[in-house]
């Protein structure tokens, strides 16, 4: 294996240019989110490993480093669990790509891909007050003060006669 293949920087560049842009045709929002993730990861790796990003080898970016990075995001950058999981998704995507490009590092890649997302509780709306329900439900078209918007109720009145009315 050549040093260019084992180097992290060219592999990351190919991930963005070939995989995300050409093959997957990812949206600009996805690309910028992934870019921000790797900027933060490279900065963190430089601080932890005392190695500039251009000299990082793929084997230096291992599962313990990524777990420390995710903990750093939560504790020191105050990222929510959802944002942390989004950063982990970007890292997982890169390592799935790296599995095909650098098979010599399969064991390391497998350990990174085994890092689980954190669970979080979703807030639920248990009930709505009567005024909140009224605000959400649109008025029929012929009602006083109606803005003429097409609603479920107006479609039901205007549907073709061929549609059965049960």
C-alpha positions in Angstrom: 0.0 0.0 0.0 1.3 3.4 -0.9 1.6 6.3 1.5 -0.8 8.3 -0.5 -3.5 5.6 0.0 -2.8 5.4 3.8 -2.9 9.2 4.1 -6.1 10.6 5.5 -6.1 13.9 3.5 -6.3 12.5 -0.1 -8.9 9.9 1.0 -11.0 12.6 2.5 -10.7 14.7 -0.6 -11.8 11.8 -2.8 -14.7 11.2 -0.4 -16.0 14.8 -1.0 -15.3 15.1 -4.7 -16.0 11.6 -6.0 -18.4 10.1 -3.5 -20.5 12.9 -2.3 -20.5 15.3 -5.3 -20.2 12.9 -8.3 -21.7 9.6 -7.2 -24.2 10.5 -4.6 -25.0 14.0 -5.9 -25.5 15.1 -2.3 -27.2 18.4 -1.6 -25.0 21.5 -0.8 -26.5 21.4 2.7 -25.3 17.8 3.3 -21.8 18.6 1.9 -21.5 21.7 4.1 -22.6 19.8 7.1 -20.1 17.0 6.4 -17.4 19.7 5.8 -18.1 21.3 9.1 -17.9 17.9 10.8 -14.5 17.1 9.4 -13.2 20.6 10.1 -14.0 20.1 13.7 -12.6 16.6 13.7 -9.4 17.7 12.1 -9.0 20.5 14.6 -9.6 18.1 17.5 -7.3 15.5 16.0 -4.5 18.1 15.6 -4.9 19.1 19.3 -5.0 15.5 20.5 -2.3 14.0 18.3 -0.1 17.0 17.8 -0.1 16.3 14.0 -1.1 18.7 11.3 -4.1 17.6 9.2 -2.0 17.2 6.1 0.2 14.7 7.8 -2.5 12.6 9.4 -2.6 8.9 8.5 -5.9 7.0 8.3 -4.8 4.7 11.1 -4.5 7.7 13.5 -8.3 8.4 13.2 -9.4 5.4 15.2 -12.6 4.7 17.2 -11.2 5.9 20.6 -10.3 9.3 19.0 -13.8 9.6 17.5 -15.5 8.7 20.7 -13.4 11.4 22.5 -14.3 13.8 19.7 -18.0 13.2 20.1 -17.8 13.6 23.9 -15.9 16.8 23.3 -18.7 18.1 21.1 -21.3 17.3 23.7 -19.5 18.6 26.7 -17.4 21.5 25.5 -19.3 22.7 22.4 -22.7 22.1 24.0 -24.0 20.1 21.0 -27.3 18.3 21.5 -27.5 14.6 21.1 -29.2 15.0 17.8 -26.4 17.2 16.5 -23.8 14.7 17.9 -25.5 11.9 16.0 -25.5 14.0 12.9 -21.7 14.4 13.2 -21.4 10.7 13.7 -23.4 10.0 10.6 -21.0 12.0 8.5 -18.0 10.1 10.0 -19.8 6.8 9.4 -20.4 7.7 5.8 -16.7 8.5 5.3 -15.6 5.3 6.9 -18.0 3.2 4.8 -16.4 4.8 1.8 -12.9 4.2 3.2 -13.7 0.5 3.6 -13.6 0.1 -0.1 -10.7 2.5 -0.7 -8.4 1.3 2.1 -9.3 -2.4 2.8 -6.0 -2.9 4.6 -7.6 -0.9 7.5 -10.8 -3.0 7.6 -10.5 -3.8 11.3 -10.1 -0.2 12.3 -12.9 0.9 10.0 -15.2 -1.8 11.4 -14.5 -0.5 15.0 -15.4 3.1 13.9 -18.6 1.9 12.2 -19.6 0.1 15.4 -19.8 3.3 17.4 -23.5 3.6 18.1 -25.7 6.7 17.9 -26.9 8.0 21.3 -30.5 7.6 22.2 -32.5 10.6 23.0 -36.0 11.3 24.1 -38.4 13.0 21.8 -40.7 15.6 23.3 -44.3 14.8 22.7 -47.3 17.1 22.5 -49.8 15.4 24.8 -52.8 17.6 24.0 -53.8 20.9 22.4 -56.1 23.4 23.9 -59.4 24.2 22.1 -58.0 27.6 20.9 -54.9 25.8 19.5 -57.0 23.3 17.6 -59.1 26.1 16.1 -56.0 27.9 15.0 -54.7 24.7 13.2 -58.0 23.8 11.5 -58.7 25.9 8.3 -62.1 27.4 7.7 -64.1 26.3 4.7 -63.9 28.5 1.6 -67.3 30.1 1.9 -67.0 30.9 5.6 -66.8 34.6 6.5 -63.2 35.8 6.6 -62.0 32.9 4.4 -58.9 33.6 2.3 -59.9 31.2 -0.5 -57.3 28.6 0.2 -57.8 25.1 -1.0 -58.4 22.9 2.1 -59.5 19.4 2.7 -63.0 20.7 3.4 -63.2 22.8 0.2 -61.9 19.9 -1.9 -64.5 17.6 -0.5 -67.3 20.0 -1.6 -65.7 20.6 -5.1 -64.8 17.0 -5.9 -66.3 15.5 -9.1 -69.7 14.0 -8.9 -68.2 10.7 -10.1 -66.5 10.3 -6.8 -68.8 8.4 -4.5 -70.0 10.3 -1.5 -70.3 7.8 1.4 
